[in-house]
Amino acid sequence: MQTTQLARTQPLPIRWLGFLSALLISLVMTQAWAEVNPKDSPPDFVQAVADQALDAVKNSTAAQEGDREAIDALIDEYVLPYVNFEKTTRLATGPNWRQADQEQRDGLVEAFKNTLIRTYSGALSKVDQLSEIKVQPFRGDPEADDVVVRTTVVQRNNPDVTVDYRMENTPDGWKIYDLNIEGIWLIQNYRNQFAQLIKERGFDGLIEALNNKKRP
């Protein structure tokens, strides 16, 4: 039986890596510049995070040069307060999540988080002084528990890309748990490959595959 390879499931176009890096780092360094209020309206929250974080990236030589230690430190300190990685991982895993014990779940969350960081951190040099994230008019219910905020990522040497943030309203404010890049949701992009790997290699095999995945 042929072993499933993680990279074969709907790989995202190379030109998106810079945009994805900008989105990931749009959750970084926010508090270093000004306080972000997670209980703001959904569009105001996303815009505040994007504006302040992009300014931080533009002024971070180490991040733009792809310094992994610098990137990891920024993400560990500033991403986690605004992203529910546990929910992202649980939804990507689907019904198989119930098979895992708590140690396996924690291991998968950590492995998936590190996979996303490894995948997109190498394109930080794509963020230039003209990079911008524009929040589109919000058409949802700001009082809802689950909303989507649509944005457009603008960069100097690439076409605009539409990006949707799916967020949940928690007691601590808004938490982002999924992204849609030009029609491809992050969770859906990983769901089928996760299911196939668990079928072939078990839950621990999925964790091992993520941990062994090389940076592109």
Secondary structure, 3 states (H helix, E strand, C coil): CCCCCHHHCCCCCCCHHHHHHHHHHCCCCHHHHCCCCCCCCHHHHHHHHHHHHHHHHHCCHHHHCCCHHHHHHHHHHHCHHHECHHHHHHHHHHHHHHHCCHHHHHHHHHHHHHHHHHHHHHHHHHCCCCCEEEECCCCCCCCCCEEEEEEEEEECCEEEEEEEEEEEEECCEEEEEEEEECCEEHHHHHHHHHHHHHHHHHHHHHHHHHHHCCCC
